[in-house]
Amino acid sequence: MKFAVLDFETTGSTATDRIIQVGLFLINDQEITDRYTSLVNPGISIPSSITTLTGIDDEMVKDAPSMEEVIAEMVPLLQDAVLVGHNIAFDLAFLQRALDDNGYFPFDGHVLDTMDALRVLFPGLSSLQLSMVCHAFGIEHERPHQADSDAEVTALIWLRCMERFQSLPLLTLQRLELVFADSAGDFGWFVSEMRQYKELHQPLDPDMDRYFRQFALNVGEWGEEEPVREEEDVLRLPDDFPSFYDQLKQELQRRFAAYEDRESQVQMLSEVETAFEDGKHLMIEAGTGTGKSLGYLIPSLYYGLKQDKKVLVSTHTINLQEQLRERDVPLLHELFPVGFQAAVLKGRSHYLCLRKFEHKMNTLDFEHGKEDRITAGQMLVWLGETKHGDEEELHFANKGKQFWQSVESDTDSCLNRACPWFKRCFYHRARHEANTADVIITNHSLLFTDMKAENRLLPGYKHLVIDEAHHFEEVAGKHLGIELHYHGLSNTLLWLYKDARSGQLSNLRIRLQRFEDERAQGWCIMIDRVVEKLLQLKEEWDQLTELLYQLLASRSDQSQSEGNGLVYRVKKDSLPTGWDNLGVLEENMQLNFGEALKPLDKLISEIKEVQDEYDVQSLITDLTGTVKELYRHRDSLHFFMTMPDANYVYWLEAGTYSRNRSLQLFCVPIDVSEMLKQHFFGPKDSVILTSATLSVGKSFDYTCNQLGLRENGADGKLKTVQLPSPFNYREQALVAIPRDFPTLRGASGEKEFVDRLVPSLAEVALETKGRMLVLFTSNRMLKLVHGALKEMLSPFGIDVLGQGVDSSNRSKLTRLFQSSPNCVLLGTSSFWEGVDIPGNALSCLAIVRLPFQPPNHPLIEAKTEMIKQRNQNPFMKLSVPQAVIRFKQGFGRLVRTATDKGIVIIYDTRVIDTNYGKYFLYSLPGPKIEHMNSNQLVPRIKQWMGENQA
């Protein structure tokens, strides 16, 4: 088969734009056999933005051939070829126009897009941007945005795709052929060609042993694992931890020539093991570079193995969970003298339900056409690779996440042992591994879900390590509270009944109608009655949320919401006018809920008795799950509308555009300390809390208060430790504060502040050649600065990326920033922590404002009221400590390794002008701190960089 891989550079993307460069590579028999590249004189001037992007200017194309000459040379090469391109629709439109303009017939061959193939064949690929794909495949891409270079790497990528197609199990190819059989475009045709080629060239199928129920899998049955150690292996471990660690250290020195002890890590190892041995709780702050993960994993494993106790490790982010699984645990497997098991367990919805997926593939039930087919294709390929069935391994596009939600594992629809997939089920495999593991790595969310489920999800444990512990209280509030989104209830109603053909009740009715017996007909009548109530509920829900939205829009203070959304707190003791009417509407909904749910329960229990006779077992299981979901939504709505608990704060949120469809109802406990004491700090033998940011001004009081712990309580159970940083911050980081910067008070001062900020950032960026991260607390200010700064820096070849402007995806922005030699990245909320940009990519961090939480956010407001009732100062007790911890997280973005060096600029003069400012500076890990007039900023940076390069 002959492929013509095409790429154009053009003057723009509209119908009047022209081609300025062509790259065409021909592939025959899986080899590049010919190439054609040329600049093209477009007959019009090339815009400066295109010159900046491609490097092609008017001078370069002045003597180039016209499109008429170029197309004449291209046409014979395209003969009998399959056209391939990266985002081919763009190039195809220009090709067809060029052919038409110059008197040729349109191209009528097959057309394939590498982006479709990459999404299906490499389901873990995190970016489809051409340079990112090249980086992932180890392909050198010398000149991005030049057609010859882009076409060449696209051809190499296409060769990889064809190799990948041929390595797929035959059954996967056959399944893919079915998925894409009726789709528009030529991808389905090509899958069919690949399947025929495989059958012809590999008549014996080497993958048959991996097949189960007509799917190719990469896992066998769980529960068949060999034990990882003998009992006597543990007896050979040294009796005391220091002796054990000495042995381990020798192994580390043998493996890593440059290994040397980190004082703070050694102290952490000892503190954690002692806390376990003594049955104490430990709060330990360990900065970047300590090696925190190994600092708690090594003593956890040693103690757990010696005492035959399970240790649970909980992280805030899935990212850290994955890092522990991929990086730290494999290292420890190599180092430890005895075998051990570490299991990762996430929330159930992270795992694929194979029963649901099988049903989806057998019925080819694709709601979103091509998008769903691509996602289904991704998952078929991924099933042949995955050992965990965890969605983190997949990168979805567009509607992919919605497709996943229809096939994710959930408690309510699980058949457990009755399921034909049970022994291959990913969720039950993860549970089984957790039950037999020595260390279980989970996350805070699942920890609280388990607590709400009366500890039925996680295996029993008495020893807990909480990493990223500065988030623990916040996650507790979120998970112990209630959240109801407009779509949450709407989608559940639609899952039950969308129309006469779709929805679980419609499917059940269609199945039952085939039977003419009285019982089945009676159930059909029951379904019709229930559907009437569900339609009524949907109408009432729309009505109630529209009224709630109107209330929110009229009461919300938009000046505080930065245009991103509306927020309104509802207080039981001062209800807004008209709340009674809303209450009546909700009472009516409760009646209709009852009239729908009662017959649904009856229907399910009656059919369950005879479900095999009617072949509806799978349908009834899914229906049971949806009904339970409906009960939950009913109870959440009632809790919000009646506000029964005074320890909760209740509020509404919505976007400004999609009205009631964006509405969310929140009920969050104001103080979770008693619950944490009751479920964690009371019953557990030992809880280790660790993070880089737990103290404020060298004190742990704030974190202890939030969690309901007493540092030196009567029981003496908690010990706090602040470890010294292993980095030499005095040599590695300079904190510069421009003391003459304007203070920002109210909207009127914002213009003056931004007018001073933009030129200052531009001057610094020119000195540091980009490599700068600017942290904002306001989306609105970020957008104001973005446009002005971009205009100022673009003539100097420095790019400016803005969160929420260029992309909202943090990982994508971080990748773009790291891969661009001269770049300034503007970030807000999520960039203050968890972003890792080591090395030269980041030399300067600018903190625009101290990260105080908006005081009028309902939860902050309620906590403030509670502190006032205790006759304490909420600003010093809550606002300042919260901001200091976030500020420390932000500061931590700059120095990630022992060789990183750089500057932090704090544009908020409150750090030196106010009494509380000292808490911010005093909490930093010892950098050099200087304040100066803003005109001295760049000379001082220049001097500092020079000092550090000497």
N, C-alpha and C positions, 0 to 999 in steps of 0.2 A: 504494500500500500504506500502511495506517495503522499507526503504531507508538505504543504507550503506554510511555513510559520512566518507570520506577517506582523510588522509594527510600523506605524507612522508617527512622525512628529508633525504637529500642525500649528497654525497660528491661533487656534482656539477650538471650541467644541460646538460651534453653531454651524448651520447649513451654509453660511456665507464664508466660513473659514477655509483656508487652503493648506495643502500638504507642503512641508518644507524639507522632509527627509524620509527616505524609505529604507527599511531593512527587511529582506526576504531570504529565508533559509529553507532549503529543500532537504527533506528526509526521505531516503529510500532504504528499505530493509534495515530499519533501526540504526541508520547512520546518516550524518549530515553529508550530503553528496555535492551540494552546490550552494552558492550564496550570491545575492545581488543587493548591493547597497548604493545609494546615491543621494546627494543633496538635490533639492528641487527649487527652482526659482518660482516663488508663488505669484509674482507679479504685483504683490502688495507689500507694504512695510510690515516687518515682524514686530509685534508688541514687546515692550521692554520686559514685561513679566515672563514672556515665553523665552526671551534671550537669557534672563536670569535662571530659568528652570533648565533650559537645554544647552545653553552656551552657544546657540546658533544665532548669528546676527545678519543684518542686511548685506554687509560686506561679503560674508562667506557664501551667500547664495546668488550674488550678483552675476557670476558667470556660470552658474549651475544650469543643467538642462531644464527645459520646461516640462510640465506634467505630461504633455502630449508625447514627448520623446521617451520619458520614463515609462509611461503606461504601455507604450509599444514594445518596450523590452520586457516588461513584466508579464504581459498576456500569455506568451508561449510557455513561460515557466509555471503559470497557474493551471495550464491545461491538464485535465484528469487528476487534479490534486484535491486532497481534503484540506480546506483552509483552517489553520489553527492560530489562535492568538490569545494573549492575556487580556481579558475583558474585550473579546473580539467584536462585540456589537459596535464599539466606537470605530475600530479600524474598518470593519465591513461597510459601515455607512459611507465613509470617505472613499473606499474602493469603488463602491457601486456608483457614486457620484462622478468619480474620475472616469470610470468606464463609459458612463452615459454621456458625459461632456465631450468625450473624445471619439464618439461614434462606435463604441463596442457594445456587444450584448452584455447584460448583467452577469455576474458570476452566479452560476446555478448549481455548483457542487455542494458537497457536505461541508458544514461549518461546525467547528468544535472550539470550546472555550477551556483553556487550561484551568481557569478558576473553578469550574464545575468539577473537573477531574480531581483537582487538588483537594477540594472539600470532601469528596467521597473517598478518595484513595488514601489520604493522609489526615484522618479525622482529628489528630492531635495538633495539627499545625495551627499556631496561634495567630498568625497574620498571613493574609494573601497578598500583601504588598510585594511587588516583584523583588525589591532588594532584600526584604525579609525572608522570602522563600529561598532566594539564592543563599543567604546566610545560613538558613536551616539545612540546606542541602550541601553546603560546602562548595558552592559554585562561585567563582570570582566574577563580580559584576563591576567592571572597570569604570564605565561611563553611564550611570543611570540617566534616563531621559534623553538618550541619543538612540535613534531607531536601530542602527546596526548592532549596537551593544545589547539593547533590549530584546531585539529579535533573536540574537544568538543565545542569550541566556534562556529565553522562552523555549527555544528549540531543545536546549539541554534539559530543561524542566520537563518538556513533553516526552523526551526519551525516558526519563525517570518514571513518568506516569505509565508509559507502556510496559516498562519492566515490572512495575508494581501490579498492573493488571494481570500480567502473566504469572505472578507469584501467588495470586489469590486462589484459594480452594475452588474447585469447579462448582461446588454447590453454592458458594457465595456469588459467583458469576451468574449462575442460573437464577438465583434469587434477585440479583440486581437487574437482570434482563426483564423479569416480571414487574419489578418496581417501575422501571422506566419505559415499559412497553407502550403505554398510551400517552407518553409525555410529548409536548411540543418540542421542537429542536432535534438535533441529530445525536445527542448524547446516547439515547436509547439504542439507536441504530449501531453506534460504535460498540456499546456494551455487548450487543448481540454478536457483532463481528469477533470480539475478543473471546466470547464464549465458544464460538465455532472453532476459532483458531486453537483454543486450549483443548477442545475435544479431539481435534485432528492430530495435534502434536503431542498430546499426553493421554493416550487412551486408557492407561492404567492410572487410577486416581490415588495418589499417595496420601491424601488427607482423610480417607474414609473413616479412620479410627477416631477422628475428631468430630464426627457428625452425630447429632442427637436431635431427633424430631425435625429433621430436614434443615438444620442450621449447623454451620461450622463454628465450633467453639474452641477456646484455648484453655478450657478448664475441664477437669474430670469431676467426679463426685467428691464433695467435701467429707471429712471424717475418716479419710483413708491415709492420713499423714503418719509418717514414722515418728516416734518420739525423738526429740532433739538432744536428749542426754540421758545418761543412766543416773540412778539415785546416788551412787557412790561418787559421781563426778563432783557433786556439790560438797560432799564431805571433804574433798581435797582442797577446797578453797581455804585460804588463811583465815584464822578465827577473828583477827582484828582488821579493821578497814585500812589503817596505815600500811600494814604489811602487804595487803592485797594491792593497794595503789602503787606501792614500790614495784611490784611484779609487772603491773600494767604499764608503768612508766618505762620499764626496760623494753617492753614490747614496742612502745611508741618510739623510743630512741632508735630501736633496731630498724623500724620501718621508715622513719622520717629523720634524715640526717640533721636537719636544722631544728629539730624539736627542742624546745626549752620550756621549763615550767613557767606558767603565768601565776604570779603570787595570788592574785585575786581569785583565779579559778581553783587553786589548791585550797584556799580558805573556804570557797563555796562548797567544794566536795565534802570537806570535813564538817561544815555547819549542817548540811543537809543530812548526812549520815547520822550525826549526833542527834538531830531532831527526831529522826525515825527511831533510833535506839531508845531515846528518853521519853518518847510519846509526847513531844511538844509540837506546837505550831511555830512556824518560822516565816518571818517576812524579810526577804533579802533583796536589796536593790543592787543590781549588777549592770554596770554600763556596757556600751558597745565594746566588743573586743575581749570581754571576759571569757567567752566560750561558755555561755550560760547553759546551752542545751546539754553539753557533756557534763557540765557542773552539777546538773541534777539527775541526768540519766544514769551515769556511772554508779553513784551511791544508791539510786533507786533499784537498779538491777542487783547490785551486791546484797543489799538488805533483803530484797524480795526473795532472792534465791536462798540465802542463808536461813531466813526465817519462814520460808514457804508461804510468803504473803504476796498478794497481788498489789501492785502499785499502779495508780491511775494518773496519767499526765493529761492535763487539759490546756488547750491553747485557745486564744480568741479567734484567730483566723485559720481558715482551711489551708492557706499558703504555708503557715508554719507547721501545720500537721503534715503536709506533703514534704516539707523540707526535712522534718525529723525522719519520715519514712524513707526518703530517697537518699539523704546524705548521712545523717548521724547513726541511724540504726545499722546500715550496712558496715560502717566503720567499726562499730562496737562488736558486730558479729565476727569481724576479723581479729579484733584485739582480745576479746574475752576468752579466758581459758576453758570455759564450759559453754555448751550450747544453751541458748535461751530463745524464747518466743516473744516477739513484740507484735502487737496487732493494732491496726488503725480502725477505729469505729466512728462512723459519722452518722448524722441523722438519716432516717430511713429513705427520705426522698432523694438522697444522693445516689441511690442504687437503682439499677434497671430491674423492672419486674419482667422476667422472661415470658411469663404466661400472657401478660398484656401485650408484649411486643409480638409474640407469636400470633395472637389474635389480630393485631393491626396488620401484620404482614400477610396473613391468610385472607383477610377481607380487603386488603389494599385500600384502607380507609384513610384517604388523604384529603384533609379539609382545605389545605392551602396549596394545592396543585404542585407546581415545580418545587417550591420551598420544602414541602413535606417529603417529597420524593428524594430530594438531595439529603435531607436529614436521615431518612430511613436508610438510604444508601450508605451514608457515613457509619451508621450504627451497625449495619450488616458487616461491613469491613472490620469495624472496631471489635465486634463480637469474636472475630477470629484471632484477635490480638490480646484482649484484656484478660487480666487475671482477677480484677477487682470489680468490674462492672460499675465503676464510679464515674459520675458525670464530669468530674474535674478533668478527666483524661480527654474529654471531647471539647471542641471549640465550635459552638453553634453560631449560625448567622441568622439574622432576621427573625423568622418565626420558629427557629429551631427549639428555643426554650419552651414554647407552647406545645410542640410535638413531644418533647421530653416529659412534660407534665402529664400527658395522657398515658405514658408507659412507665412512670416512676413507681417504685415500690411504696406501698402504704399499708398500714396496719389493718384498716377496716375491710379492704377487699382481698386480704391474704387467705389462701386456702390451706396454708401451713402444710401438714403432712399429706393432705389430700391432693396437693398440687403435683402434676406430673414432673414439674421442674424442681421440686423441693430440694433434691440432693445436689442440684447444680445452681440453686438460687444464690445470687451474689449477697443479698442481705443476710440470709441465714448462714452463709459461709463466713461472713464478717463477724456475726454473733458467735458462731462456733469457735472461730479463731480467738475472739476476745475471751471466751470462757476458758480456753486452754492456755492463754498467754500469761507470761510473767509480768509484762508491762503493757498496759492498754493506753494508746494515744487517742484522745477524743477531743472535743471542743466544748467551750462553755455552754453553747446553745443546747447540745445534747445532754450535758450535765443537768441543766434545769428541766429539760423535757423529761428526763429520767426521774427527776424529783417529783414532777407533776404526775408521772405515771406510777407513782409509789414504788420506785426503784425496780421496775420490771424489765428495763431495757439494758442496763449495764450490769455486769456481774458484781457480786458483793465486793466491797473494798473498804479498807479502813485507813489507807494511806494515799494521800492525794497531793499532786504537784500542780499548782495553777500558774502557768506561764502567761505573760502579757496580763498580769493580774490587775493592772490599772484600769482594765475594762470590766472587771468581774461584777462590780456593783451595778454598772449601767446595763450589762447584759441580763443580770438578774431581774432588774426592773422591767425590761422589755419582755422577757419570757414569762414572768409571773403576772404580767398584765395581759390585756386583751386588745386585739387590733382587728377591726373589721373594715375591709375595703369594699367599695361599691361592687367591684367585679367579683369579690369573694363569694357573696351571696348570689349575684346574678349568674355567675358561671355554674354554680352548683345547681341552680334551677334549670339552666340550659342543658347541663349534663343529663338531667332527668328527662327533660322534654324540650327539644329545640323546634321540631316540626313533626309532621306525621311520619316522616321516615327516619329522622335522626334524634338521638337521645336514648338513654337506657330504657325508659318505659316504652318508647315507640318500638325499639328493637324487640323487647320482650313481647309486646302485643302482636307484632308480626309473626314471631315464633309460635305464640299460643294459638293464633288464628288458624294455623294449619290443622289443629286438632278440633274435631267437631263435638267433642263431649261437653256435657253441661258445665262441668267444673271449669274447663278452659274458657268457655264463653262467659261464665260468671266473673272470672278474673279480668277478662277484657273490659267488661262493664265497669268493674272496680277501677281499672286503670283510667278509663275515660273520665270518671268522676274526680279522681285524684288530679288529673291533668287540668281540669277546670279550676281547681283550687290553686294549683301551681301558677297558672296564668294570672289568676287574681293576685297572688302573692307578688309576682313580678311587677304587675301594675302598681300595687301599693308600695313596693320597695322603691320603684322609680319616683312615685309621688312623694314619699317620705324623704328620700335623698335630695330631691329637687328643693323641697321646703327647707331642709337642713342647709343646703348649699346657699339658698337665698339669705338665711339667717347668718351664715358664715360670712358671705360677701358684704352684708350690711354692717356687721359688727367687727370684722377683722381690721386691724391697723396695718394697712398695706405699706406704710412708710417704714415699718419694721421688718417687712417680709422680703425686701430686696427684689420684689417683682417675681419671685420664684413660686410663690404660693400664698394661700390664705390660712391663717391659724386663728382659732377662737376657743377660749376655755369656757366650759359650761360649769357653773357653780350651783349646787343644790339650794343654797340659801339665798340666791338672787337670780332666779330663773328668768330668761328673757321673755318678753311679751309674746304670747302665742304658743308657748311651750305646751300648754294644756291640749291644744289642738293636735300637736305632734304626738302627745301621749295617747290620745284617743286613736289616732291612726296606727300607732304601734300596738295598742291593745287589740285592734281589729286584726292586725297581722298575726298576733299571737293566737287568736281564735282560728284563723285560716291555717296557720302552721299545724295546730292540733288536728284540724279536719283533714289535712293532707297526710300528716305523719302517722296518725292512728291507723287508717286503712292501709297505708304502706307497710307498717309493721305486720299487720294481719296478713296482707298479701304475701310478704316475704316468708313468714313462718309457715303459711299453708303450702306454698310452692316448694319450700325447702324439703318438706316431707317426701315429695315425689319428684324432685328436680331431675333425677336421672331419666325418669319416664319421658319427660318433655325436653330432655337435652338442653337444659338452661342453667346448668350449674355455674358456668363462668359468668353469665349475665346476672344471676342472683347474687353472686359474690360481689361484683362491682356495684350493683344496686344497693346492697347492704352498706357498703362503704360510703356511698353518696348520701344515703339517708342519715348515717351518723354525722356526716359533715353538716347536713342541714340542721340537725339538732344543735350542733355546736354554734352555728351562725345564729340560730334562734335565741340561744342563751346569751350569746355575746351582745346581741342587739338589746335584749331586755336589761342586761346589766348596765349598758351605757345609758339607756333611757331612764332607768329608775335610780341610778347612782346610789346603790345600797351601802357602800363601804367608804367611811370618812377618811381612811388611809390611802385612798386612791385619788388621782387627779384625772379629770375627764376633759377631752378636747376634740375639736374637729379640725381636719386639714383638707385642703383641696388645691388643685392647680387653678390658674386664672383662666385657662382656655377651655378645658373639656368639662366644665361645670360639674354636675353631680356624678359624672362617670369617673371623676378623679377623687371623689370624696372618701375620706378615711375617718373612722371613729376610733379614738384611743382611750383606754382606761389603764393607767399605770400606777403601781404603788409608789407612794412618796418616799417611804422609808422601808428598805428591805433588810435592815440589819438583824431584826428579830428572826426573820425567816432563815437568813444565812446561818445564824447561831443554831437554830433548831435543826437544820438539815445538814450542816457541814461542820461548823466549828465545835458544836456540842458532841455529836455522835462519833466523829472521826478521831482516830488515835493521833494522827499527825497530818496537818495541812501545811504545805510549803507554798508560800506566795512569792513569786519573783517577777521582776520587770526591770527595765532600765530607769523607770520613772515612778517611784512610789513615795519619795520624800519631798517635802516642801521646806526649803530653808534648813536642810539637814535634819528635819523632824518628820516622824511617821504619823503624827497625830491625825492629820486629815484623813489618810487612808484607813487608819484604825477606826476612826469614827464612822466613816462610810460603811465599813464592813461589820460594825458592832463588836470590834475587838478592843481589848484593853491592853496596852503595851506592858504595863507592870501590874496586871490585875491580881486580885487576891489568890487566884489559882496558879499564878505564875506560869501559865501555859504558853504564853507568846513570847518569842524572842525576836528582836529586830536587829538587822545587820546591814550596814551600808558599806559596800566593798569599794576600795580605791580603784579608779580607772587604770587599766593597763597602758593607756595612751598618754603621751606627754603633751597635754593640751596647751601648756604654756608655749611650747615650741610649734605646735601644729595648728593652733587656731587663734586668730586675732578678732576680738569683738570690737567693732567701731560704732560709735553712736554720734551722729551729727546733731550736736546740741542746739543748733540754731534752727532746727526744723520746726515748721508750724505745728501747733497742737491741733488736733481734729475735734472740733466740737460742733455737732449738728450738721445738717445738710449744707449750710452756708459756707462752713469752713472746708468742705470737701473739695471744692474747685481749687482753692488756693493750695491745698495739700497736694492734689494730683498734679497741678501745674509745676510744683517744685519737685515732686517725686519722679516724673517722667524724665526730665533732663539729667537728674542725678543718676538714675538707673542706667541711662544711655551712656553717660561718661564712664561709669564703673564697668559696664559691659564692654566698652571699647578697650579699656585697660586689661580686662581679664579675657578678652577675645570670646565673649559669650561665656559658656561653661557656668551659667548662673541660674540658680533656682530662686524664684521670688514667691514668698508665701503670703497670701492674703487671707483675711477673715471675711471679706465681702465679695460676692460674685459680681456685684454691680461695679465696684471699684476695679476689679480685675479686668472687666470688659472695657472700662474707660481707659485704663492704662494700656491695654493690649494694642488698640488701634494706633494711639499716638506713639508708642514705643516702636512699633513695627515700622511706621513711617520714618522715624528718626534713624533706625538702625539698618534698614534694608540697603541704603546706598553703600554701606560698609560691608555688605555680605554677611551680616549677622541676622539669623532667623529668629523670630519670636513665636513661641507656641503657647497657646492659652487653653487651660482646662475649661471645657464648656463652650469654647470657641472653635478650636481646631478639632477637638475630640473630647468626649466625656470619659473615654476609657483610659484609666490611669496607667495600665500596663503599656498600652499602645503609645501614649505620650512619652512615657519614660524611655521606651525603646527608641522612638524617634529622636529624643533628646540625646541619648547616648550615641546614636549612630551619626549624628550631625556634628561636624567639627566645631562650628561656631553657632551656638544656640543659647537663647534665653528661654527658660520655661516658667510660665506663670501658673501657679497652682493654688487651689483653695482647699477646703476641709480635708479631703482624703490624702493630700500630699504632706500633711503635717507629720504623718507617721507611716511606717511600713514600707517606705520607698527606699530602695537601696541603690545608690549610684556611687560605687567606690571609684577611686583612682582619679585620673585627670579630667574625666567628663564633667566633674563639678568642682569648681575652685571657689565659688562665692555663693553665699546664701544670704538673701535679703529678707528680713522679717518686717513687713510693712506696718502691722499693728499687733499689739499684744492680743493673744487669742481668747478674749473674754467671751463667754456664752451670752447670747442676747438675753437681757434680764427679764424680758416679757414672755419668754417661752413658757408655756403652761407648767412644765415640770420644774423649771428653775424657779418660777414664781411661787409654786406651792412649797418647794423646799425652803425658799426664803421666808415665807410666812411661818413655817414650822420653827425655823431657827429664831425668828423674832419672838415667838411665843415662849421660847426658853430664855428670853432676855439676853440673847447673844447678837453679835454683829454679823449679819449674813454676808456682807461684802468680804470681810476678813475670814469668815468661817467656810464660805463656799466659793464665791466668785474668784477670789485671788488664788486659792489652792488649785482649783480646776484649771485656771488659766496658766499657772506655773507649770503644772504637769504637761499640758499641751505644748507650752513654750519649750520645755526641755525635750519633748519629742521632736519638735521642729528643729531645734539646735542639733539634735542627734543625726540629722540628715547629712551634715557636712563631713564629719570625720568617721569613716566606716572601717578604715584599716590603719595599721601603725605607720604607714607611709603617706597617708592623705594629709594635705595641708590646705589651708584656705582662710577666707575672711567671712565673718558674719557681720552684716550691717543691720542695726536695729533702728528703724526710722521713727519709732514711737518713743518720744522723749520722756514719757511717763516713767521709764525705768530709772531715770536719774532725777526727775523733778518731784516725785511723790514719795511718801513714806513707805508705801507698799512696794515700790519699784525694786528695793533692795532684795525682796524675796526672789524675784526673777533672776537677778544677777548672782545672788548668793547660792542659788540652786544649781548653777552651771558647774561643770567638772574642772574648774581651774584654768580657763583660757586667759589670755592677756586681754584686759578690758581697757579701752581708751575712749574718751570723748573729745570731740574737736568740732570746729566749724565745718560746714559741708564743703567749702572750697578746699579744705585740707584733706578730704577723704581720698581722692585719687592719688595725690602725691604719697600719702601714707601707705596706700595699698601697693603702689609701685615699689616703695622702699621695702615693705614687708615681703613682697614676692621676691625681691632681689636678695634680701637677707636669707630667705629660705632656699634660694637656688645656689647660694655661695657654697 
